[in-house]
Amino acid sequence: MRILIVEDEKDIAEFVQKTLLAESHAVDVARDGVNGEALAMSEPYDLIILDIMLPKKDGLAVLNSLRVSGLHTPVLLLTARGEVADRVAGLDAGADDYLVKPFAVSELRARVRALLRRASLEKTSLLSAGDLTLDTATQEVWVDSRSIELTRREFAILTYLLHNKNRLVSKGMIAEHVWDYHFNSDYNLIEVYIRRLRQKIERFSKFKLIHTIRNGGYSLRDPRQ
């Protein structure tokens, strides 16, 4: 799944991002309300984790703008405000759930899972290209109806490529979305993962799906589009 975190406190943003990356999600982070709203409106997210106290534009104003625009992506509010009136204000603004700081990692994971399950009932969890199919809910992958086993990192990279099907994805973008802020290896590691993915997919696929773009990165192309 692809998740957007809008949180200005660096330590909290990194903590939440690492937690979600460990669950094989692709993660974007915005540090202010204006940037967070722009990302939410321009990219297809499965969940938005939104702080209320944000610079430039507060979280409730961002949430209101998203809902007025017709965006129905599930939103989990993060805030230090625990009073009933604040929770009611957030829910009335269109939030789907509410988590008060400080929170336990187990509770964060549980609430994220619940919101993603709820959203999956409303839309398919399947991503596909050619004869490749990936189920974000069950974390299963098939090529030409044959199941293939992927590591957690391989699954996260493939999910990100499928979310950006037919688009150029740079190595830097993969590092940012699949690893955490402290990715300090060279990009040869990403090349290793892409090579492994290709080997596993092309063993059964009728198509060449993952293409290398010279001096650019990669593009997962759907031959049927």
C-alpha positions in Angstrom: 0.0 0.0 0.0 1.1 3.6 -0.6 0.8 5.9 2.5 1.4 9.6 2.9 2.6 11.0 6.2 2.1 14.7 6.9 4.0 15.5 10.0 6.4 18.4 10.9 8.1 16.8 13.9 11.1 15.0 12.4 11.5 12.3 15.0 7.8 11.3 14.8 7.8 11.4 11.0 10.8 9.1 10.9 9.4 6.7 13.5 6.1 6.4 11.7 7.8 6.0 8.3 10.1 3.2 9.6 7.2 1.4 11.2 5.3 1.5 7.9 8.3 0.5 5.8 8.7 -2.5 8.0 5.2 -3.5 7.0 6.2 -3.3 3.3 4.3 -0.1 2.5 5.6 2.6 0.2 5.8 5.8 2.1 5.9 9.6 1.3 6.5 12.3 3.9 5.5 15.9 3.8 6.6 18.4 6.5 3.9 21.1 6.2 0.3 21.4 5.3 0.7 23.0 2.0 3.1 20.4 0.6 1.1 17.6 2.2 -2.1 18.8 0.5 -0.4 19.1 -2.8 0.9 15.5 -2.6 -2.4 14.1 -1.5 -4.1 15.7 -4.5 -1.5 14.7 -7.0 -0.7 11.1 -6.0 -2.9 8.0 -5.5 -2.5 7.1 -1.8 -4.2 4.3 0.1 -4.0 6.2 3.4 -3.0 9.6 4.7 -1.6 10.0 8.2 -2.1 13.7 9.0 -0.9 15.8 12.0 -3.2 18.6 13.1 -0.6 21.1 14.2 1.3 21.8 11.0 3.2 24.9 9.6 1.8 26.8 6.7 -1.6 25.2 6.9 -3.1 23.2 9.8 -4.2 19.6 9.4 -7.9 20.3 9.8 -7.8 22.9 7.1 -5.9 20.4 4.8 -8.5 17.7 5.6 -11.4 20.0 4.8 -9.8 21.0 1.5 -9.3 17.3 0.5 -12.9 16.4 1.3 -14.3 19.4 -0.4 -12.3 18.5 -3.5 -13.9 15.0 -3.5 -10.9 13.0 -2.3 -12.1 10.1 -0.1 -8.7 8.6 0.8 -8.8 7.3 4.4 -7.2 9.8 6.9 -5.8 9.0 10.3 -5.2 12.1 12.4 -2.2 12.4 14.6 -2.3 15.0 17.4 -1.2 15.9 20.9 -4.7 17.1 21.6 -6.7 14.4 23.4 -9.8 16.3 24.5 -13.2 15.0 23.3 -14.0 18.3 21.5 -10.8 18.0 19.5 -11.5 14.4 18.5 -15.0 15.4 17.5 -13.7 18.4 15.4 -11.3 16.0 13.6 -14.0 13.4 12.8 -16.5 16.1 11.8 -13.9 17.5 9.3 -13.8 14.1 7.6 -11.2 12.0 9.5 -11.6 8.3 9.6 -9.7 7.7 12.8 -7.8 9.6 15.5 -4.6 8.7 17.3 -3.3 10.8 20.2 0.4 11.4 20.8 2.3 9.7 22.3 1.1 6.4 20.9 2.4 2.8 21.0 3.7 1.3 17.7 1.3 -1.6 18.1 -1.7 0.8 18.2 -0.4 2.6 15.1 0.0 -0.6 13.2 -3.5 -1.8 14.3 -5.2 1.4 13.2 -3.4 1.5 9.9 -4.4 -2.1 9.2 -8.0 -1.4 10.1 -8.2 1.6 7.8 -6.6 -0.2 4.9 -8.9 -3.2 5.4 -11.9 -0.9 5.4 -10.7 0.9 2.2 -9.9 -2.5 0.5 -13.6 -3.4 0.8 -14.4 -0.4 -1.4 -11.7 -0.9 -4.1 -9.7 -3.7 -5.4 -6.3 -4.6 -3.8 -5.0 -6.0 -7.1 -2.3 -4.3 -9.1 -1.3 -5.7 -12.5 0.7 -5.3 -15.6 0.7 -7.8 -18.5 0.6 -11.3 -16.9 1.8 -10.0 -13.5 -0.6 -9.6 -10.6 0.1 -8.3 -7.1 -2.3 -8.3 -4.2 -1.5 -5.6 -1.7 -3.9 -7.1 0.9 -2.6 -10.6 1.0 1.0 -9.7 -0.2 0.8 -12.4 -2.9 2.3 -12.2 -6.4 1.5 -14.2 -9.5 3.0 -14.4 -12.9 1.0 -16.1 -15.6 -1.2 -17.6 -12.8 1.9 -19.0 -11.0 2.7 -17.8 -7.5 6.2 -16.4 -6.9 7.9 -15.8 -3.6 9.3 -12.3 -2.9 11.2 -10.9 0.0 9.7 -8.1 2.0 11.9 -5.5 0.2 11.3 -7.0 -3.3 7.6 -6.9 -2.6 7.8 -3.2 -1.6 9.8 -2.2 -4.7 7.4 -4.1 -7.0 4.4 -2.5 -5.4 6.0 0.9 -5.8 6.8 0.2 -9.5 3.2 -1.0 -10.1 1.7 2.1 -8.4 3.8 4.1 -10.9 3.2 1.8 -13.9 4.4 3.2 -17.3 6.2 6.0 -15.5 9.9 6.6 -15.0 11.0 5.8 -11.4 14.5 6.9 -10.5 16.8 5.0 -8.1 16.5 7.9 -5.7 12.7 7.7 -5.7 12.9 4.0 -4.9 15.4 4.6 -2.1 13.2 7.4 -0.7 9.9 5.4 -0.8 11.1 1.9 0.1 14.0 2.6 2.5 14.0 5.2 5.3 15.6 8.7 5.5 19.0 7.1 6.4 19.5 5.1 3.2 23.3 5.6 3.0 24.2 2.8 0.6 25.1 3.4 -3.0 22.4 2.6 -5.6 24.1 -0.7 -6.5 21.9 -2.3 -3.8 18.8 -1.2 -5.7 20.2 -2.7 -8.9 20.6 -6.0 -7.1 17.0 -6.0 -6.0 15.8 -5.1 -9.5 17.9 -7.9 -11.0 16.4 -10.4 -8.6 12.9 -9.2 -9.3 13.5 -9.5 -13.1 14.8 -13.0 -12.7 11.8 -14.2 -10.6 9.2 -12.5 -12.9 10.8 -13.3 -16.3 11.1 -16.9 -15.4 7.3 -17.3 -16.1 6.3 -14.0 -17.8 5.6 -13.8 -21.5 6.7 -10.2 -21.4 9.6 -8.0 -20.4 8.0 -5.8 -17.8 10.8 -4.0 -15.9 12.8 -1.7 -18.2 16.0 0.1 -17.4 16.1 3.7 -18.5 19.6 4.9 -19.3 20.8 7.5 -16.8 17.3 7.6 -15.4 16.0 4.6 -13.5 13.3 2.1 -14.2 9.9 1.8 -15.7 7.5 -1.1 -15.2 5.5 -1.1 -18.5 2.2 -2.8 -19.2 2.5 -4.3 -22.7 -1.3 -4.5 -22.9 -1.8 -0.7 -22.6 
